[in-house]
Amino acid sequence: MRQPIRVDLVEGQSYFWCECGRSEKQPFCDGSHSGTPYTPKMFTAEKTESRFLCACKDTESAPFCDGSHNR
């Protein structure tokens, strides 16, 4: 998947963004990275809002999309 995924985040809630690209629950981790050098990136929502999370895994501002999928 190359396009970002829109998600609804809840202020104060922690999330685990999939860094390996193997998760069936993109953009969130489901443990599929086991046995790889990847680990999920934990982040806590600063406010309740909709955001676009990276699905191409090329972003420089993980877990958020920075438009890298357009290159």
N, CA, C and O atoms as a GROMACS GRO file, in nm:
protein
  284
    1MET      N    1   0.085  -0.118   0.000
    1MET     CA    2   0.000   0.000   0.000
    1MET      C    3   0.089   0.123   0.000
    1MET      O    4   0.182   0.133   0.080
    2ARG      N    5   0.062   0.213  -0.086
    2ARG     CA    6   0.145   0.334  -0.097
    2ARG      C    7   0.075   0.458  -0.042
    2ARG      O    8   0.143   0.556  -0.009
    3GLN      N    9  -0.055   0.457  -0.030
    3GLN     CA   10  -0.128   0.574   0.016
    3GLN      C   11  -0.138   0.576   0.168
    3GLN      O   12  -0.145   0.470   0.230
    4PRO      N   13  -0.138   0.694   0.230
    4PRO     CA   14  -0.153   0.702   0.375
    4PRO      C   15  -0.292   0.655   0.418
    4PRO      O   16  -0.385   0.651   0.338
    5ILE      N   17  -0.302   0.620   0.544
    5ILE     CA   18  -0.427   0.570   0.599
    5ILE      C   19  -0.479   0.668   0.703
    5ILE      O   20  -0.408   0.703   0.798
    6ARG      N   21  -0.603   0.713   0.683
    6ARG     CA   22  -0.664   0.807   0.778
    6ARG      C   23  -0.713   0.730   0.899
    6ARG      O   24  -0.784   0.630   0.887
    7VAL      N   25  -0.675   0.778   1.017
    7VAL     CA   26  -0.718   0.715   1.142
    7VAL      C   27  -0.769   0.822   1.238
    7VAL      O   28  -0.727   0.937   1.232
    8ASP      N   29  -0.860   0.782   1.325
    8ASP     CA   30  -0.911   0.870   1.428
    8ASP      C   31  -0.836   0.839   1.557
    8ASP      O   32  -0.846   0.729   1.611
    9LEU      N   33  -0.761   0.937   1.605
    9LEU     CA   34  -0.682   0.920   1.726
    9LEU      C   35  -0.753   0.984   1.844
    9LEU      O   36  -0.828   1.080   1.828
   10VAL      N   37  -0.730   0.928   1.963
   10VAL     CA   38  -0.792   0.978   2.086
   10VAL      C   39  -0.683   1.032   2.177
   10VAL      O   40  -0.586   0.963   2.208
   11GLU      N   41  -0.699   1.157   2.220
   11GLU     CA   42  -0.601   1.223   2.306
   11GLU      C   43  -0.561   1.135   2.424
   11GLU      O   44  -0.646   1.081   2.495
   12GLY      N   45  -0.430   1.122   2.444
   12GLY     CA   46  -0.377   1.046   2.556
   12GLY      C   47  -0.365   0.897   2.533
   12GLY      O   48  -0.302   0.827   2.612
   13GLN      N   49  -0.424   0.846   2.426
   13GLN     CA   50  -0.418   0.702   2.397
   13GLN      C   51  -0.287   0.670   2.324
   13GLN      O   52  -0.244   0.746   2.238
   14SER      N   53  -0.226   0.557   2.361
   14SER     CA   54  -0.103   0.512   2.295
   14SER      C   55  -0.136   0.417   2.182
   14SER      O   56  -0.230   0.337   2.190
   15TYR      N   57  -0.058   0.427   2.075
   15TYR     CA   58  -0.075   0.344   1.956
   15TYR      C   59   0.061   0.287   1.916
   15TYR      O   60   0.165   0.344   1.950
   16PHE      N   61   0.059   0.176   1.844
   16PHE     CA   62   0.181   0.114   1.794
   16PHE      C   63   0.172   0.108   1.642
   16PHE      O   64   0.096   0.029   1.586
   17TRP      N   65   0.251   0.192   1.576
   17TRP     CA   66   0.254   0.201   1.430
   17TRP      C   67   0.343   0.090   1.375
   17TRP      O   68   0.454   0.070   1.424
   18CYS      N   69   0.296   0.020   1.275
   18CYS     CA   70   0.371  -0.088   1.211
   18CYS      C   71   0.485  -0.028   1.128
   18CYS      O   72   0.462   0.054   1.040
   19GLU      N   73   0.607  -0.070   1.159
   19GLU     CA   74   0.724  -0.023   1.084
   19GLU      C   75   0.766  -0.122   0.976
   19GLU      O   76   0.831  -0.084   0.879
   20CYS      N   77   0.729  -0.250   0.992
   20CYS     CA   78   0.779  -0.353   0.900
   20CYS      C   79   0.696  -0.367   0.773
   20CYS      O   80   0.747  -0.412   0.671
   21GLY      N   81   0.569  -0.328   0.778
   21GLY     CA   82   0.482  -0.341   0.662
   21GLY      C   83   0.412  -0.475   0.651
   21GLY      O   84   0.336  -0.497   0.556
   22ARG      N   85   0.434  -0.566   0.745
   22ARG     CA   86   0.375  -0.700   0.740
   22ARG      C   87   0.238  -0.711   0.807
   22ARG      O   88   0.164  -0.806   0.782
   23SER      N   89   0.203  -0.615   0.890
   23SER     CA   90   0.081  -0.622   0.970
   23SER      C   91  -0.044  -0.631   0.882
   23SER      O   92  -0.055  -0.563   0.780
   24GLU      N   93  -0.136  -0.715   0.922
   24GLU     CA   94  -0.267  -0.724   0.856
   24GLU      C   95  -0.360  -0.613   0.905
   24GLU      O   96  -0.468  -0.593   0.849
   25LYS      N   97  -0.319  -0.540   1.008
   25LYS     CA   98  -0.402  -0.434   1.067
   25LYS      C   99  -0.340  -0.297   1.040
   25LYS      O  100  -0.344  -0.210   1.127
   26GLN      N  101  -0.284  -0.276   0.922
   26GLN     CA  102  -0.220  -0.150   0.885
   26GLN      C  103  -0.311  -0.032   0.915
   26GLN      O  104  -0.431  -0.040   0.890
   27PRO      N  105  -0.258   0.075   0.967
   27PRO     CA  106  -0.117   0.106   0.987
   27PRO      C  107  -0.064   0.064   1.124
   27PRO      O  108   0.047   0.100   1.160
   28PHE      N  109  -0.143  -0.013   1.198
   28PHE     CA  110  -0.104  -0.051   1.334
   28PHE      C  111  -0.040  -0.189   1.337
   28PHE      O  112  -0.065  -0.273   1.251
   29CYS      N  113   0.042  -0.210   1.438
   29CYS     CA  114   0.117  -0.335   1.455
   29CYS      C  115   0.025  -0.448   1.502
   29CYS      O  116  -0.064  -0.428   1.585
   30ASP      N  117   0.048  -0.568   1.448
   30ASP     CA  118  -0.022  -0.687   1.497
   30ASP      C  119   0.077  -0.796   1.541
   30ASP      O  120   0.037  -0.910   1.563
   31GLY      N  121   0.205  -0.760   1.552
   31GLY     CA  122   0.308  -0.854   1.596
   31GLY      C  123   0.378  -0.928   1.484
   31GLY      O  124   0.464  -1.012   1.509
   32SER      N  125   0.342  -0.898   1.359
   32SER     CA  126   0.400  -0.969   1.244
   32SER      C  127   0.550  -0.942   1.227
   32SER      O  128   0.616  -1.013   1.150
   33HIS      N  129   0.604  -0.844   1.296
   33HIS     CA  130   0.747  -0.812   1.284
   33HIS      C  131   0.834  -0.913   1.357
   33HIS      O  132   0.957  -0.910   1.342
   34SER      N  133   0.775  -1.003   1.433
   34SER     CA  134   0.852  -1.101   1.510
   34SER      C  135   0.950  -1.175   1.419
   34SER      O  136   0.912  -1.228   1.314
   35GLY      N  137   1.076  -1.178   1.461
   35GLY     CA  138   1.180  -1.243   1.382
   35GLY      C  139   1.246  -1.153   1.280
   35GLY      O  140   1.333  -1.198   1.205
   36THR      N  141   1.206  -1.026   1.275
   36THR     CA  142   1.266  -0.928   1.184
   36THR      C  143   1.342  -0.825   1.268
   36THR      O  144   1.328  -0.823   1.390
   37PRO      N  145   1.421  -0.741   1.205
   37PRO     CA  146   1.491  -0.637   1.281
   37PRO      C  147   1.401  -0.516   1.315
   37PRO      O  148   1.449  -0.420   1.374
   38TYR      N  149   1.274  -0.522   1.278
   38TYR     CA  150   1.183  -0.409   1.299
   38TYR      C  151   1.112  -0.418   1.434
   38TYR      O  152   1.090  -0.526   1.487
   39THR      N  153   1.078  -0.302   1.486
   39THR     CA  154   0.995  -0.293   1.606
   39THR      C  155   0.890  -0.185   1.580
   39THR      O  156   0.917  -0.089   1.509
   40PRO      N  157   0.771  -0.201   1.639
   40PRO     CA  158   0.670  -0.098   1.617
   40PRO      C  159   0.709   0.032   1.685
   40PRO      O  160   0.782   0.032   1.784
   41LYS      N  161   0.659   0.142   1.632
   41LYS     CA  162   0.685   0.273   1.691
   41LYS      C  163   0.564   0.311   1.775
   41LYS      O  164   0.454   0.327   1.724
   42MET      N  165   0.587   0.324   1.906
   42MET     CA  166   0.480   0.366   1.994
   42MET      C  167   0.470   0.518   1.992
   42MET      O  168   0.571   0.589   1.994
   43PHE      N  169   0.346   0.568   1.988
   43PHE     CA  170   0.324   0.711   2.001
   43PHE      C  171   0.194   0.734   2.076
   43PHE      O  172   0.106   0.648   2.077
   44THR      N  173   0.185   0.849   2.138
   44THR     CA  174   0.066   0.886   2.214
   44THR      C  175   0.002   1.007   2.146
   44THR      O  176   0.069   1.106   2.117
   45ALA      N  177  -0.126   0.997   2.121
   45ALA     CA  178  -0.200   1.106   2.055
   45ALA      C  179  -0.200   1.229   2.145
   45ALA      O  180  -0.235   1.221   2.263
   46GLU      N  181  -0.160   1.342   2.089
   46GLU     CA  182  -0.158   1.468   2.164
   46GLU      C  183  -0.296   1.530   2.177
   46GLU      O  184  -0.323   1.604   2.271
   47LYS      N  185  -0.384   1.497   2.081
   47LYS     CA  186  -0.522   1.544   2.089
   47LYS      C  187  -0.611   1.450   2.009
   47LYS      O  188  -0.563   1.372   1.928
   48THR      N  189  -0.740   1.460   2.032
   48THR     CA  190  -0.835   1.379   1.957
   48THR      C  191  -0.853   1.443   1.820
   48THR      O  192  -0.898   1.557   1.809
   49GLU      N  193  -0.818   1.369   1.718
   49GLU     CA  194  -0.824   1.422   1.581
   49GLU      C  195  -0.805   1.309   1.480
   49GLU      O  196  -0.763   1.199   1.516
   50SER      N  197  -0.836   1.337   1.355
   50SER     CA  198  -0.806   1.246   1.245
   50SER      C  199  -0.670   1.284   1.190
   50SER      O  200  -0.641   1.403   1.170
   51ARG      N  201  -0.586   1.184   1.163
   51ARG     CA  202  -0.453   1.207   1.107
   51ARG      C  203  -0.428   1.102   1.000
   51ARG      O  204  -0.492   0.997   0.998
   52PHE      N  205  -0.335   1.130   0.911
   52PHE     CA  206  -0.295   1.034   0.810
   52PHE      C  207  -0.164   0.969   0.854
   52PHE      O  208  -0.063   1.037   0.871
   53LEU      N  209  -0.168   0.836   0.872
   53LEU     CA  210  -0.048   0.763   0.910
   53LEU      C  211   0.014   0.701   0.785
   53LEU      O  212  -0.056   0.660   0.693
   54CYS      N  213   0.145   0.696   0.784
   54CYS     CA  214   0.220   0.645   0.671
   54CYS      C  215   0.194   0.496   0.649
   54CYS      O  216   0.192   0.419   0.745
   55ALA      N  217   0.173   0.457   0.526
   55ALA     CA  218   0.158   0.317   0.490
   55ALA      C  219   0.272   0.270   0.399
   55ALA      O  220   0.294   0.150   0.385
   56CYS      N  221   0.345   0.365   0.338
   56CYS     CA  222   0.455   0.326   0.248
   56CYS      C  223   0.583   0.297   0.325
   56CYS      O  224   0.675   0.235   0.271
   57LYS      N  225   0.590   0.341   0.450
   57LYS     CA  226   0.703   0.320   0.541
   57LYS      C  227   0.828   0.399   0.502
   57LYS      O  228   0.936   0.371   0.553
   58ASP      N  229   0.815   0.497   0.414
   58ASP     CA  230   0.927   0.580   0.372
   58ASP      C  231   0.929   0.717   0.439
   58ASP      O  232   1.020   0.796   0.414
   59THR      N  233   0.831   0.746   0.522
   59THR     CA  234   0.821   0.877   0.586
   59THR      C  235   0.942   0.910   0.672
   59THR      O  236   1.003   0.822   0.733
   60GLU      N  237   0.975   1.037   0.678
   60GLU     CA  238   1.081   1.084   0.767
   60GLU      C  239   1.020   1.132   0.900
   60GLU      O  240   1.093   1.169   0.991
   61SER      N  241   0.887   1.132   0.909
   61SER     CA  242   0.820   1.180   1.030
   61SER      C  243   0.726   1.074   1.087
   61SER      O  244   0.612   1.102   1.124
   62ALA      N  245   0.775   0.951   1.094
   62ALA     CA  246   0.696   0.838   1.143
   62ALA      C  247   0.634   0.870   1.278
   62ALA      O  248   0.699   0.927   1.365
   63PRO      N  249   0.510   0.833   1.295
   63PRO     CA  250   0.427   0.748   1.210
   63PRO      C  251   0.344   0.826   1.108
   63PRO      O  252   0.265   0.767   1.034
   64PHE      N  253   0.362   0.957   1.105
   64PHE     CA  254   0.276   1.041   1.023
   64PHE      C  255   0.326   1.051   0.879
   64PHE      O  256   0.446   1.050   0.853
   65CYS      N  257   0.233   1.060   0.786
   65CYS     CA  258   0.266   1.073   0.644
   65CYS      C  259   0.331   1.208   0.618
   65CYS      O  260   0.284   1.311   0.667
   66ASP      N  261   0.439   1.207   0.541
   66ASP     CA  262   0.504   1.333   0.501
   66ASP      C  263   0.505   1.350   0.349
   66ASP      O  264   0.575   1.436   0.296
   67GLY      N  265   0.427   1.267   0.280
   67GLY     CA  266   0.419   1.277   0.135
   67GLY      C  267   0.523   1.196   0.062
   67GLY      O  268   0.531   1.205  -0.061
   68SER      N  269   0.605   1.118   0.132
   68SER     CA  270   0.711   1.038   0.068
   68SER      C  271   0.656   0.942  -0.037
   68SER      O  272   0.727   0.908  -0.132
   69HIS      N  273   0.532   0.899  -0.022
   69HIS     CA  274   0.473   0.805  -0.118
   69HIS      C  275   0.458   0.868  -0.257
   69HIS      O  276   0.438   0.796  -0.355
   70ASN      N  277   0.469   0.999  -0.266
   70ASN     CA  278   0.456   1.068  -0.395
   70ASN      C  279   0.586   1.072  -0.474
   70ASN      O  280   0.586   1.111  -0.591
   71ARG      N  281   0.695   1.032  -0.414
   71ARG     CA  282   0.825   1.036  -0.483
   71ARG      C  283   0.850   0.912  -0.562
   71ARG      O  284   0.955   0.899  -0.626
   0.00000   0.00000   0.00000
